[in-house]
């Protein structure tokens, strides 16, 4: 095959590691992770065996939503570094053979963005306000919001400004939604895509990719579905806010920008849409790829995992691209905890886990041994699938969710806006800074014995440049992190980190090169999920078996390449995955 074609399509079978910059590695002791910290850990990332790094937002931000409230789309937050640091990081990643994916946030800006400040100063009817979604209020004096929509982060989805108008914010009030009917918005984001491509970005992750196109003018706002903000899954494209047909016009424009580069840039869309709509975002004429969240939403059982795999493969076939596999990210509870909690079907995905977090991890028993065993089985099942795999920082260490963070230390706007009603605690439990070194253990904090102070498990240096002690991490680390530090796992061949490295090496050396892109998912009536991938040569291939049942099952014929746990007299025990070469 033409090597240029292979280079163009590098992302179709890539393993991408998500870095949440503020919680990855702090280089200067201020308690926030930063770009120099990422540069310092590139050897670790290379040794892990990934292909690319996805960098969550690093832009100037007031941190109303963990960096997703962007003040300047073409700069670096000074707390995280400089543009020079970004360029050095991109160069270092590329020198290590790793690609770089940059997070783009096109649904909304920060309320401190120059555009929004201009909109407030310019007043009603101005061109400045046309970049956002401003409307008049209801009531005799416009004192009521245009309708009763509720923000996804809690509270009203409308905020009133000093002259009496209201602006829409689907998320936090510090995140006003952009009006993508304004051509200036289109032009500026195309400029942003080119800017980061010119600075070394190989691709992009698109935040809220299904929410850009909105239609609020076809009927009175107060006659629209009062639950439209929360009803994100539209089957017919008629939602005023989500997954509208017009959004694909935007991504066809972006594809033209991507194709200006060699190799062409690509993007993966965060689009929480019905499975039958995923293919449109992943089309080669649009973004190229979309997250398959059905996999991340599934409970640990054969039926749900099998359905997610089947639907993901069907969407990939329909799009003409490859699918993605995701178990955790910065927005959802860590899967090692989810799998260790009762596996109960609910109306909303992760509902039980979120209820458990709301109650500081005390409402249900988290069986960590069970969660670990299932997480080990899950990563082998995931890595054996064709397509791209997205790994969230810390999952390779087997980290669990931190559900008992003190309320007064939380940063997530969901928690801040719902604490009065106590309906959600937010996403900070999966964003706690990583533990690197067991030699830098904090002492018990006087305000809560389960968390520490005075050390950071190697997340921060011992001291700042001026010799003063480093600040505590921006989110407190639990003392149980001491058992999950990188330095301990690197010396343990049975650790989660060792399993990830072994599996990723095999995937890179053998499976990605030699196996065909399709799979045969066996239709079985028992609790074993089995799929087969043929070798491109037509002789041999891979069988992946995961036992979701309670009894050990026999291994299919072939040579066992890797197993997530010890076999029992040649049988696959419960919650175990085995790779078999035939």
ABEGO torsion letter per residue (X at the ends): XBAAAAAAAAAAABBBBBBBAAAABBAAGAGBBBAAAAAAAAAAAAAAGBABBBBBBABBBAGABGGABBABAABBBAAAEBAAAAAAAAAAAAAAGBBBBBBBBAABBBAABAAAAAAAAAEBGBAAAAABBBBBBBEAAGABBABABBBAAEEBABBBBAAGBBBBBABBAABBBBBAABAAAAAAAAAAAAAAAAAGBABBBBBGAAAABBBAAABBAAABBAAAAABABBAAGABAABGBAAAAAAAAAAAAAAAABOBBBBBBBBBBBBAAAAAAAABAABAGBBBBAAAAABBBBAAAAAAAAAAAAAAAAAAGBBBBBBABBAABBBAAAAAABBBBBBABBGAAAAAAAAAGGAABBBBAAAAAAAAAAAAAAAAABBEBBBBBBGAAAGBBBBAABBAAABABAAAAAAAAAGABAEAAAAABBBBABAABBBBBBAABAABBBGBAGGABBABBAAGBBBBBBABBBBAAAAAABAAAAAABAABAAAAAAAAAAAAAAAAAAABBABBBBBBBABABBBBBBBBAAGBEEBBBBBBABABBBBBBBEBBABBABBBBGGBBBBGBBBBBBX
